[in-house]
Each structure stands twice: as structure tokens, then as C-alpha cells.
Amino acid sequence: MGIAALVTWLLTAVGGFVMLGIWIARGGPRAGRLSPGLIFGHFALAVAGLIVWIVYLFAGSAALAWVALVLLVPVALLGFAMFARWIPAYRARTAVAGGPGATGTAGAPERHFPVAIVVGHGLLAVVTVVLVLLTALGVSGG
């Protein structure tokens, strides 16, 4: 199960990199609703957790599995915060600029995130958290 968690974590990271690239290419902090602190905090904690998880897979220490899980908690919370800020940008992309229903997020770089990438990233993240939790529980259970 640990390897499955690694695979889903890496696939989740690919989706994250795609969205990060779009965000940066489209103006990033200058034009978006997502703050750099939010984005890079999510990124840094996710990478730190992934590194801890890889070390856990080689070392087999139950403590490392739990540390990786604990790191995933703020990653998930920051991800939910970004998702909540992305929804208005997604809705604004279908509105005509300046017309009824248009919002201040019409030029936001995150409005260019493909819905499939956003949904896939979120679903894979949930699967990753569950697999890490189950692995940590299994390691602790003996």
C-alpha cells in the first residue's frame, strides 16, 4: 500500500505542476486570487511530505509514516482553500467580460486551469491521504 500511495502522490504532483505552470505563465500573483504564500506553502509542504514518504519506504519507520500523514493535513487544508478561491474564477471564465455575471476574477490566471486537472488533482489527493493513513495504521498495528 505504501507504493500505491507513492504512485498516487506522484500523479497528484503532476497535476499540481500543470496548474502551477499555468498560474505562473498567466501572470501568477499579479493577476490572480491565489496568493503566492498559499500556493507555495501548499507546494512546499506537499514536497516535504513526499520526501518523508520516500524515506519511510526505504527505512520502514512507523514514525516517518505518521510524520508524512501529519504533513498532509495542512496540505489538504491549503488545497481546500485554493479550491474555494478557484470556483469563482472558474465561473467567471464563462461570463462575458463586463457583461452580466462577470466578476473581478475574469482575468485571473487560475481561470485557465482545466477542470479535469483540478478534479483529478483533488481526487488523487484524497486517495493519497487515505492510502497514507491506512499504511500508517498498518505499520503501527504490527
C-alpha positions as YAML, in Angstrom:
chain: A
units: angstrom
residues:
- id: 1
  name: MET
  ca: [0.00, 0.00, 0.00]
- id: 2
  name: GLY
  ca: [2.96, 2.29, 0.60]
- id: 3
  name: ILE
  ca: [4.00, 2.06, -3.05]
- id: 4
  name: ALA
  ca: [0.43, 2.76, -4.17]
- id: 5
  name: ALA
  ca: [0.45, 5.89, -2.00]
- id: 6
  name: LEU
  ca: [3.72, 6.94, -3.62]
- id: 7
  name: VAL
  ca: [2.26, 6.47, -7.12]
- id: 8
  name: THR
  ca: [-0.89, 8.47, -6.32]
- id: 9
  name: TRP
  ca: [1.21, 11.15, -4.62]
- id: 10
  name: LEU
  ca: [3.40, 11.48, -7.72]
- id: 11
  name: LEU
  ca: [0.38, 11.61, -10.04]
- id: 12
  name: THR
  ca: [-1.15, 14.28, -7.81]
- id: 13
  name: ALA
  ca: [2.09, 16.23, -8.05]
- id: 14
  name: VAL
  ca: [1.96, 16.12, -11.86]
- id: 15
  name: GLY
  ca: [-1.47, 17.77, -11.80]
- id: 16
  name: GLY
  ca: [-0.18, 20.33, -9.33]
- id: 17
  name: PHE
  ca: [2.79, 21.14, -11.54]
- id: 18
  name: VAL
  ca: [0.49, 21.62, -14.53]
- id: 19
  name: MET
  ca: [-1.66, 24.08, -12.59]
- id: 20
  name: LEU
  ca: [1.39, 25.86, -11.15]
- id: 21
  name: GLY
  ca: [2.81, 26.26, -14.66]
- id: 22
  name: ILE
  ca: [-0.46, 27.70, -15.96]
- id: 23
  name: TRP
  ca: [-0.71, 30.05, -12.98]
- id: 24
  name: ILE
  ca: [2.83, 31.36, -13.46]
- id: 25
  name: ALA
  ca: [2.51, 31.64, -17.27]
- id: 26
  name: ARG
  ca: [-0.75, 33.59, -16.98]
- id: 27
  name: GLY
  ca: [0.54, 36.23, -14.57]
- id: 28
  name: GLY
  ca: [0.50, 34.47, -11.21]
- id: 29
  name: PRO
  ca: [0.50, 36.79, -8.23]
- id: 30
  name: ARG
  ca: [-0.04, 39.94, -10.29]
- id: 31
  name: ALA
  ca: [-3.45, 38.93, -11.57]
- id: 32
  name: GLY
  ca: [-4.85, 36.06, -9.53]
- id: 33
  name: ARG
  ca: [-6.94, 35.40, -6.45]
- id: 34
  name: LEU
  ca: [-4.49, 32.76, -5.25]
- id: 35
  name: SER
  ca: [-1.72, 34.25, -3.15]
- id: 36
  name: PRO
  ca: [1.86, 33.08, -3.63]
- id: 37
  name: GLY
  ca: [2.00, 32.13, 0.06]
- id: 38
  name: LEU
  ca: [-1.00, 29.86, -0.32]
- id: 39
  name: ILE
  ca: [0.31, 28.22, -3.47]
- id: 40
  name: PHE
  ca: [3.93, 27.82, -2.44]
- id: 41
  name: GLY
  ca: [3.00, 26.79, 1.12]
- id: 42
  name: HIS
  ca: [0.83, 24.01, -0.34]
- id: 43
  name: PHE
  ca: [3.64, 23.05, -2.72]
- id: 44
  name: ALA
  ca: [6.42, 23.10, -0.09]
- id: 45
  name: LEU
  ca: [4.52, 21.05, 2.46]
- id: 46
  name: ALA
  ca: [3.46, 18.53, -0.20]
- id: 47
  name: VAL
  ca: [7.06, 18.13, -1.37]
- id: 48
  name: ALA
  ca: [8.31, 17.80, 2.22]
- id: 49
  name: GLY
  ca: [5.69, 15.12, 2.88]
- id: 50
  name: LEU
  ca: [6.61, 13.29, -0.30]
- id: 51
  name: ILE
  ca: [10.29, 13.27, 0.67]
- id: 52
  name: VAL
  ca: [9.41, 11.95, 4.14]
- id: 53
  name: TRP
  ca: [7.23, 9.28, 2.50]
- id: 54
  name: ILE
  ca: [10.06, 8.16, 0.21]
- id: 55
  name: VAL
  ca: [12.42, 7.96, 3.19]
- id: 56
  name: TYR
  ca: [9.75, 5.97, 5.06]
- id: 57
  name: LEU
  ca: [9.53, 3.50, 2.16]
- id: 58
  name: PHE
  ca: [13.28, 2.87, 2.40]
- id: 59
  name: ALA
  ca: [13.63, 2.99, 6.20]
- id: 60
  name: GLY
  ca: [10.31, 1.44, 7.24]
- id: 61
  name: SER
  ca: [9.97, 3.58, 10.36]
- id: 62
  name: ALA
  ca: [6.36, 3.94, 11.52]
- id: 63
  name: ALA
  ca: [7.18, 7.41, 12.87]
- id: 64
  name: LEU
  ca: [8.05, 8.60, 9.36]
- id: 65
  name: ALA
  ca: [4.73, 7.34, 8.01]
- id: 66
  name: TRP
  ca: [2.91, 9.36, 10.68]
- id: 67
  name: VAL
  ca: [5.04, 12.46, 10.01]
- id: 68
  name: ALA
  ca: [4.12, 12.24, 6.32]
- id: 69
  name: LEU
  ca: [0.44, 11.98, 7.25]
- id: 70
  name: VAL
  ca: [0.69, 14.96, 9.62]
- id: 71
  name: LEU
  ca: [2.29, 16.99, 6.81]
- id: 72
  name: LEU
  ca: [-0.63, 16.10, 4.54]
- id: 73
  name: VAL
  ca: [-3.15, 17.74, 6.89]
- id: 74
  name: PRO
  ca: [-2.09, 21.36, 6.18]
- id: 75
  name: VAL
  ca: [-1.51, 20.43, 2.53]
- id: 76
  name: ALA
  ca: [-5.15, 19.34, 2.30]
- id: 77
  name: LEU
  ca: [-6.40, 22.44, 4.15]
- id: 78
  name: LEU
  ca: [-4.46, 24.75, 1.84]
- id: 79
  name: GLY
  ca: [-5.74, 22.76, -1.13]
- id: 80
  name: PHE
  ca: [-9.34, 23.22, 0.01]
- id: 81
  name: ALA
  ca: [-8.71, 26.96, 0.44]
- id: 82
  name: MET
  ca: [-7.35, 27.20, -3.10]
- id: 83
  name: PHE
  ca: [-10.26, 25.18, -4.46]
- id: 84
  name: ALA
  ca: [-12.72, 27.57, -2.76]
- id: 85
  name: ARG
  ca: [-10.94, 30.53, -4.37]
- id: 86
  name: TRP
  ca: [-10.80, 28.78, -7.75]
- id: 87
  name: ILE
  ca: [-14.56, 28.22, -8.03]
- id: 88
  name: PRO
  ca: [-15.43, 31.91, -8.63]
- id: 89
  name: ALA
  ca: [-12.62, 32.16, -11.19]
- id: 90
  name: TYR
  ca: [-13.96, 29.09, -12.99]
- id: 91
  name: ARG
  ca: [-17.48, 30.54, -13.03]
- id: 92
  name: ALA
  ca: [-16.17, 33.89, -14.30]
- id: 93
  name: ARG
  ca: [-14.46, 32.29, -17.29]
- id: 94
  name: THR
  ca: [-17.82, 31.51, -18.83]
- id: 95
  name: ALA
  ca: [-19.14, 35.04, -18.23]
- id: 96
  name: VAL
  ca: [-18.63, 37.68, -20.89]
- id: 97
  name: ALA
  ca: [-16.15, 40.28, -19.67]
- id: 98
  name: GLY
  ca: [-18.13, 43.27, -18.41]
- id: 99
  name: GLY
  ca: [-21.47, 41.54, -19.01]
- id: 100
  name: PRO
  ca: [-23.98, 40.14, -16.55]
- id: 101
  name: GLY
  ca: [-22.38, 37.64, -14.24]
- id: 102
  name: ALA
  ca: [-18.85, 38.88, -14.90]
- id: 103
  name: THR
  ca: [-16.69, 39.23, -11.81]
- id: 104
  name: GLY
  ca: [-13.32, 40.66, -10.92]
- id: 105
  name: THR
  ca: [-11.78, 37.23, -11.48]
- id: 106
  name: ALA
  ca: [-12.24, 37.34, -15.27]
- id: 107
  name: GLY
  ca: [-8.51, 37.88, -15.79]
- id: 108
  name: ALA
  ca: [-7.35, 35.55, -13.04]
- id: 109
  name: PRO
  ca: [-4.72, 33.05, -14.21]
- id: 110
  name: GLU
  ca: [-6.40, 30.23, -12.29]
- id: 111
  name: ARG
  ca: [-9.47, 30.52, -14.51]
- id: 112
  name: HIS
  ca: [-7.37, 28.75, -17.16]
- id: 113
  name: PHE
  ca: [-6.94, 25.59, -15.08]
- id: 114
  name: PRO
  ca: [-8.52, 22.66, -16.93]
- id: 115
  name: VAL
  ca: [-11.42, 21.30, -14.89]
- id: 116
  name: ALA
  ca: [-10.21, 17.72, -15.44]
- id: 117
  name: ILE
  ca: [-6.82, 18.60, -13.92]
- id: 118
  name: VAL
  ca: [-8.40, 20.32, -10.90]
- id: 119
  name: VAL
  ca: [-10.79, 17.42, -10.26]
- id: 120
  name: GLY
  ca: [-8.14, 14.77, -10.91]
- id: 121
  name: HIS
  ca: [-5.67, 16.52, -8.61]
- id: 122
  name: GLY
  ca: [-8.24, 16.68, -5.83]
- id: 123
  name: LEU
  ca: [-9.41, 13.09, -6.19]
- id: 124
  name: LEU
  ca: [-5.86, 11.75, -6.33]
- id: 125
  name: ALA
  ca: [-5.01, 13.82, -3.26]
- id: 126
  name: VAL
  ca: [-7.87, 12.26, -1.31]
- id: 127
  name: VAL
  ca: [-6.80, 8.77, -2.39]
- id: 128
  name: THR
  ca: [-3.23, 9.57, -1.37]
- id: 129
  name: VAL
  ca: [-4.27, 10.72, 2.11]
- id: 130
  name: VAL
  ca: [-6.37, 7.58, 2.60]
- id: 131
  name: LEU
  ca: [-3.55, 5.29, 1.44]
- id: 132
  name: VAL
  ca: [-1.02, 7.05, 3.67]
- id: 133
  name: LEU
  ca: [-3.40, 6.79, 6.63]
- id: 134
  name: LEU
  ca: [-4.08, 3.09, 6.01]
- id: 135
  name: THR
  ca: [-0.36, 2.42, 5.62]
- id: 136
  name: ALA
  ca: [0.49, 4.30, 8.82]
- id: 137
  name: LEU
  ca: [-2.22, 2.40, 10.70]
- id: 138
  name: GLY
  ca: [-0.95, -0.90, 9.31]
- id: 139
  name: VAL
  ca: [2.64, -0.15, 10.24]
- id: 140
  name: SER
  ca: [1.65, 0.87, 13.77]
- id: 141
  name: GLY
  ca: [-0.63, -2.13, 14.16]
- id: 142
  name: GLY
  ca: [2.26, -4.51, 13.72]
...
